[in-house]
Amino acid sequence: MSELLEPVAAELRDIGLNPKIVNFPGVGWSPQGIVIDVAVQTGKYKGQVIKVGISFQENSYPEYPPHFVHLKASVKTTNITRHSEHKFANEEWYAYSLPPSDFWDGLDQSQKNMKTYYHRHLQKILDKL
């Protein structure tokens, strides 16, 4: 799995993030994912940095982007349905099934990358918390 995650982590580094490849037990088809610190740009967490995890349901990135978004249980969500829960770094985390299917399939291949995923998808999710 790390052969899939290394290029994803490299793309995240290219946009100024510091990704860490981690193990999320019992989520998706693989326990591995990536954790990043995200500076929230809008919404009730605006101006805060939230630790966010992403993981895959498929192993064909960039055709299939990260499917799951992971947030610490302490990050309160009111309108997103939880898929599952797990422990990570001695804390309770929730996984949410949130693929960017509303726009990803219509993108040119050159736009299917972590920069697009981060700006068009993750920031939108954090805005809705």
C-alpha positions as CSV (number, residue, x, y, z in Angstrom):
1,M,0.0,0.0,0.0
2,S,2.8,2.4,0.7
3,E,3.6,2.3,-3.0
4,L,0.3,4.0,-3.6
5,L,0.7,6.4,-0.6
6,E,4.2,7.7,-1.3
7,P,3.2,9.5,-4.6
8,V,0.2,11.0,-2.8
9,A,2.3,12.1,0.1
10,A,4.8,13.7,-2.4
11,E,1.9,15.6,-4.0
12,L,0.8,16.9,-0.6
13,R,4.4,18.0,0.2
14,D,4.4,19.9,-3.1
15,I,1.5,22.0,-1.9
16,G,3.2,22.8,1.4
17,L,1.8,20.1,3.7
18,N,3.6,17.7,5.9
19,P,2.0,14.3,5.3
20,K,2.6,11.3,7.5
21,I,1.8,7.8,6.3
22,V,0.0,6.0,9.2
23,N,-2.1,2.9,10.0
24,F,-5.8,3.3,10.6
25,P,-7.1,-0.1,11.9
26,G,-10.2,-1.6,10.2
27,V,-11.0,1.2,7.7
28,G,-11.4,0.6,3.9
29,W,-9.5,-2.1,2.1
30,S,-6.2,-1.2,3.7
31,P,-5.3,0.1,7.1
32,Q,-2.9,2.7,5.8
33,G,-3.7,6.3,5.3
34,I,-2.2,9.8,5.4
35,V,-2.5,12.4,8.2
36,I,-2.0,16.1,7.5
37,D,-2.5,19.3,9.4
38,V,-5.0,21.4,7.6
39,A,-5.4,25.2,8.1
40,V,-9.2,25.7,7.9
41,Q,-10.1,28.6,5.6
42,T,-13.8,29.0,6.2
43,G,-16.6,27.8,8.5
44,K,-16.8,27.5,12.3
45,Y,-13.2,26.2,12.5
46,K,-11.8,29.0,10.4
47,G,-8.3,30.0,11.4
48,Q,-7.7,26.7,13.3
49,V,-5.4,23.8,12.3
50,I,-7.2,20.5,12.3
51,K,-5.5,17.1,11.9
52,V,-7.2,15.3,9.0
53,G,-6.7,11.8,7.8
54,I,-7.4,10.4,4.3
55,S,-7.5,6.9,3.1
56,F,-8.5,4.9,0.0
57,Q,-11.2,2.4,-0.9
58,E,-9.4,1.6,-4.2
59,N,-5.7,1.3,-5.2
60,S,-5.9,3.2,-8.5
61,Y,-5.0,6.8,-7.7
62,P,-5.4,9.2,-9.3
63,E,-8.3,7.6,-11.1
64,Y,-9.8,6.9,-7.7
65,P,-9.1,9.6,-5.1
66,P,-9.1,9.2,-1.3
67,H,-12.5,7.9,-0.3
68,F,-12.4,8.3,3.5
69,V,-11.8,11.4,5.5
70,H,-10.8,10.8,9.2
71,L,-11.3,13.4,12.0
72,K,-10.6,13.2,15.7
73,A,-13.8,12.6,17.7
74,S,-13.2,16.0,19.3
75,V,-14.0,17.7,16.0
76,K,-17.7,18.2,16.1
77,T,-19.6,17.4,13.0
78,T,-23.3,18.0,12.8
79,N,-24.3,17.2,9.2
80,I,-21.9,14.4,8.1
81,T,-22.8,10.7,8.7
82,R,-20.0,8.7,10.4
83,H,-18.9,5.6,8.5
84,S,-16.9,4.0,11.4
85,E,-14.7,4.8,14.3
86,H,-11.2,3.7,15.3
87,K,-8.3,4.5,17.6
88,F,-5.3,6.4,16.3
89,A,-2.5,7.9,18.3
90,N,-4.4,6.9,21.5
91,E,-7.4,9.0,20.5
92,E,-10.8,8.2,19.1
93,W,-11.2,9.1,15.5
94,Y,-14.2,8.9,13.1
95,A,-14.0,7.9,9.4
96,Y,-16.4,9.4,7.0
97,S,-17.2,8.1,3.5
98,L,-16.7,11.3,1.5
99,P,-15.4,10.6,-2.0
100,P,-15.3,13.7,-4.3
101,S,-17.5,12.0,-6.8
102,D,-19.4,15.3,-7.4
103,F,-16.6,16.6,-9.6
104,W,-13.7,14.1,-9.8
105,D,-14.9,12.0,-12.7
106,G,-15.3,15.1,-14.9
107,L,-11.8,16.4,-14.4
108,D,-9.1,16.3,-17.0
109,Q,-6.4,13.8,-16.0
110,S,-4.0,16.6,-15.4
111,Q,-6.3,18.0,-12.7
112,K,-6.7,14.6,-10.8
113,N,-4.2,15.4,-8.1
114,M,-3.9,16.2,-4.4
115,K,-3.8,20.0,-5.0
116,T,-7.3,19.7,-6.5
117,Y,-8.5,17.2,-3.9
118,Y,-7.2,19.5,-1.1
119,H,-8.6,22.8,-2.4
120,R,-11.9,21.6,-3.9
121,H,-12.8,18.8,-1.6
122,L,-11.1,18.8,1.9
123,Q,-11.6,22.5,2.4
124,K,-15.3,22.2,1.4
125,I,-15.8,19.4,3.9
126,L,-14.1,21.4,6.7
127,D,-16.3,24.4,5.8
128,K,-19.4,22.2,6.5
129,L,-18.4,21.0,9.9
